Amino acid sequence: MNNQSNDEIQTESMLKALTAFRNGDAVYIAHPLEEDLDDRLFREEDIIGSDGHLFIIKEVVFEYE
């Protein structure tokens, strides 16, 4: 788990993570060891099942050519 950057939010609130996911943001579950990559969650059920963990929310930015 890295230090929080300006383009991400770290929260333990499952409801905040669900709201962000529904708004199109990317939601990850953080792992306590820095060498482990955070896992992106792609389903509401996965976010609900991860309640009690640290979530990382990142805005999804689409770049067009």
C-alpha distances in whole Angstrom, upper triangle without the diagonal:
4,7,9,11,15,15,12,13,11,13,14,17,18,21,19,17,20,22,20,20,24,24,22,19,16,14,11,10,6,6,6,6,5,8,7,7,7,11,13,16,19,22,22,23,19,18,21,20,16,18,16,12,10,11,10,13,14,18,19,22,25,26,30,32
4,6,8,12,13,11,12,11,14,16,19,20,22,20,18,22,23,20,21,25,24,23,19,16,15,13,12,9,10,9,9,6,9,10,9,9,13,15,18,21,23,24,25,22,20,23,23,19,20,19,15,12,12,10,13,13,17,19,20,23,25,28,30
4,6,10,11,10,11,10,13,15,18,20,22,20,18,22,23,20,21,25,24,23,19,17,16,14,14,11,12,12,12,10,13,14,13,12,16,17,20,23,25,25,27,24,21,24,24,21,21,19,16,13,13,11,13,14,17,19,21,24,25,29,31
4,7,8,7,7,7,11,14,16,18,20,17,16,19,20,17,19,22,21,20,16,15,14,13,14,11,13,14,15,13,16,16,14,13,16,16,18,21,23,23,25,22,20,23,23,20,20,19,16,12,11,9,10,11,14,16,18,21,23,27,29
4,6,6,8,10,13,17,18,20,21,18,17,20,20,17,19,22,20,19,15,15,15,14,16,14,16,17,17,15,17,17,15,14,17,17,19,22,24,24,27,24,22,24,26,22,23,22,19,15,14,10,11,10,12,15,15,19,20,24,26
4,6,8,11,14,18,19,21,21,18,17,20,19,16,18,21,19,18,15,15,15,16,18,17,19,20,21,18,21,21,19,17,19,18,21,23,25,25,27,25,23,25,27,24,24,23,21,17,15,12,11,10,11,14,14,18,19,22,25
4,7,10,14,17,18,19,20,16,15,18,17,13,15,18,16,15,11,11,13,13,16,16,19,20,21,19,21,20,17,15,17,16,18,19,22,22,25,23,20,23,25,22,22,22,20,16,14,10,9,6,7,10,11,14,16,19,22
4,7,10,13,14,16,16,13,12,15,15,11,13,16,15,14,10,10,10,10,13,12,15,17,18,17,19,18,15,13,14,13,15,17,19,19,22,19,17,20,21,18,19,19,16,13,10,7,5,5,7,10,12,16,18,22,24
4,6,10,11,13,13,10,10,13,13,10,12,15,14,14,11,11,10,10,12,12,15,16,18,17,20,19,16,14,15,14,15,17,19,18,20,18,15,18,19,16,16,16,14,10,8,6,5,7,9,13,15,19,21,25,28
4,7,9,11,13,10,9,13,14,12,14,17,16,16,13,12,10,9,10,9,12,13,16,15,18,17,15,12,14,13,14,17,18,18,19,17,14,16,17,14,14,13,10,7,6,5,6,9,12,15,18,22,24,28,31
4,5,8,10,8,8,11,12,11,13,16,16,17,14,13,10,10,10,10,13,14,17,17,20,18,17,14,15,14,14,17,18,16,18,16,12,14,15,12,11,10,9,6,5,7,8,11,14,17,20,24,26,30,33
4,6,9,8,8,11,13,13,14,17,18,19,16,15,12,11,10,10,13,13,17,18,21,19,18,14,15,15,15,17,17,15,16,14,11,12,13,10,8,6,6,5,6,9,11,14,17,20,23,26,29,33,36
4,5,5,6,9,10,11,12,14,16,17,15,15,12,13,12,13,16,17,20,21,24,22,20,17,17,16,15,17,16,14,15,14,10,10,12,10,8,8,8,8,8,10,11,15,17,19,23,26,29,32,36
4,5,5,6,9,10,10,12,14,15,14,14,10,11,11,13,16,18,21,22,24,21,20,16,15,14,12,14,13,10,11,10,7,7,9,8,5,7,8,9,8,11,11,15,17,19,22,25,28,32,35
4,5,5,6,9,10,11,12,14,13,14,12,14,14,16,19,21,24,25,27,25,23,19,18,16,14,15,14,10,12,13,9,8,12,11,9,11,12,12,11,13,12,15,17,19,22,25,28,31,35
4,5,5,6,9,10,11,13,11,12,10,12,13,15,18,20,23,24,26,23,21,18,17,15,14,15,14,12,14,14,10,11,14,13,11,12,12,11,9,10,9,12,13,16,19,22,26,29,32
4,5,5,6,9,10,11,9,9,7,9,10,12,16,18,21,21,23,21,18,14,14,12,10,12,11,9,12,11,7,9,12,10,10,11,11,10,7,8,7,10,12,14,17,20,24,27,30
4,5,5,6,9,10,10,10,8,11,12,15,19,21,24,24,26,23,21,17,15,13,10,11,9,7,10,10,7,8,11,11,10,13,13,13,10,11,10,13,13,15,18,21,24,27,31
4,5,5,6,9,9,11,10,13,15,18,21,24,26,26,28,26,23,19,18,15,13,13,12,10,13,14,10,11,15,14,14,16,16,15,12,13,10,12,12,14,17,20,23,26,30
4,5,5,6,5,8,7,11,13,16,19,22,24,24,26,23,20,17,16,13,12,12,12,11,14,14,11,13,16,15,15,17,16,14,11,10,7,9,9,10,14,16,20,23,26
4,5,5,5,6,6,10,12,15,19,22,24,24,25,22,19,16,14,11,9,8,9,8,11,11,9,11,14,14,14,17,16,15,11,11,8,10,10,10,14,16,19,22,26
4,5,7,9,10,14,16,19,23,26,28,28,29,26,23,20,18,14,12,11,10,8,12,13,11,13,16,16,16,19,19,18,14,14,12,13,12,12,15,17,20,23,26
4,6,9,11,14,17,20,24,26,29,28,29,27,24,20,19,15,14,13,13,12,16,16,14,16,19,19,19,21,20,19,15,14,11,11,9,10,13,14,18,20,24
4,7,9,13,16,19,22,25,27,26,27,25,21,18,17,13,12,11,12,12,16,15,14,16,19,18,19,22,20,19,15,14,10,10,8,7,10,11,15,17,21
4,6,10,13,16,19,22,24,23,24,22,18,15,14,11,11,10,12,12,16,15,13,16,18,17,18,20,18,16,12,10,7,6,5,5,9,11,15,18,21
4,7,10,13,16,19,21,20,21,18,15,12,10,7,8,8,11,12,15,13,11,15,16,15,16,18,16,14,10,8,6,5,6,6,10,12,15,18,22
4,7,10,13,16,18,18,19,16,13,10,8,6,6,8,10,10,12,10,8,12,13,11,13,14,12,10,7,6,5,6,9,10,13,16,19,22,25
4,6,9,13,14,14,15,12,10,6,5,4,6,9,11,12,13,10,9,12,13,10,12,13,10,9,6,5,6,8,11,12,16,18,21,24,27
4,7,10,12,13,14,11,9,6,5,6,7,11,12,13,13,10,8,11,11,8,10,10,7,6,5,6,9,11,15,16,19,22,24,28,31
4,7,9,9,11,9,8,5,7,9,11,14,16,16,17,13,12,15,14,10,12,11,7,6,6,7,10,12,16,17,20,23,26,29,32
4,6,7,9,6,7,6,8,11,13,17,18,19,19,15,14,17,15,12,14,12,9,8,9,10,14,16,19,21,24,26,28,32,34
4,7,9,8,10,9,12,15,17,20,22,22,22,18,17,19,18,14,15,13,10,9,11,12,16,18,22,23,26,29,31,34,37
4,5,6,8,10,13,16,18,22,24,25,24,21,20,22,20,17,19,17,14,13,14,15,18,20,23,24,27,29,31,34,36
4,5,7,9,13,16,19,22,24,25,26,22,21,24,23,19,21,19,16,14,15,14,17,18,22,23,25,27,28,32,34
4,6,9,12,16,19,22,25,26,26,22,22,25,23,20,22,21,18,16,17,16,19,20,23,24,25,27,28,32,33
4,6,9,13,15,19,21,23,22,19,19,22,20,17,19,19,15,14,15,14,17,18,21,22,24,26,27,31,32
4,6,9,13,16,18,20,21,17,17,20,19,16,19,18,15,13,13,12,14,15,18,18,20,22,24,27,29
4,7,10,13,15,17,17,14,13,17,16,13,15,15,12,10,9,8,11,12,15,16,18,21,23,26,28
4,6,10,12,14,14,11,11,14,13,11,14,15,12,11,10,10,11,12,15,15,18,20,22,25,28
4,6,10,12,13,10,10,13,13,12,14,16,13,12,10,9,10,10,13,12,15,17,20,23,25
4,6,8,9,6,7,10,10,9,12,15,12,12,10,10,10,12,14,13,17,18,21,24,27
4,7,9,7,8,11,12,12,15,18,16,16,13,13,12,13,14,13,16,17,20,23,26
4,5,5,7,9,10,11,13,17,16,16,14,15,14,15,16,16,19,20,23,26,29
4,5,5,6,9,10,11,15,15,15,13,15,14,16,17,17,20,22,25,28,31
4,5,5,6,9,10,14,14,16,14,16,16,19,20,20,24,25,28,31,34
4,5,5,6,9,12,12,13,12,14,14,17,19,19,22,24,27,30,33
4,5,5,7,10,9,11,9,11,12,14,16,17,21,23,26,29,32
4,5,5,9,10,12,11,14,15,18,20,20,24,26,30,32,36
4,6,9,10,12,12,15,16,19,22,22,26,28,31,34,37
4,6,6,9,9,12,14,17,20,21,25,27,30,33,36
4,6,8,9,13,14,18,20,22,26,28,32,35,38
4,7,9,13,15,19,22,24,27,30,33,36,40
4,6,10,13,16,19,21,25,28,31,34,37
4,7,10,13,17,19,22,25,28,31,34
4,6,10,13,15,19,22,25,28,31
4,7,10,12,16,19,21,25,28
4,7,9,13,16,19,22,25
4,6,9,12,15,19,22
4,6,10,13,16,19
4,7,10,13,16
4,6,10,13
4,6,10
4,7
4
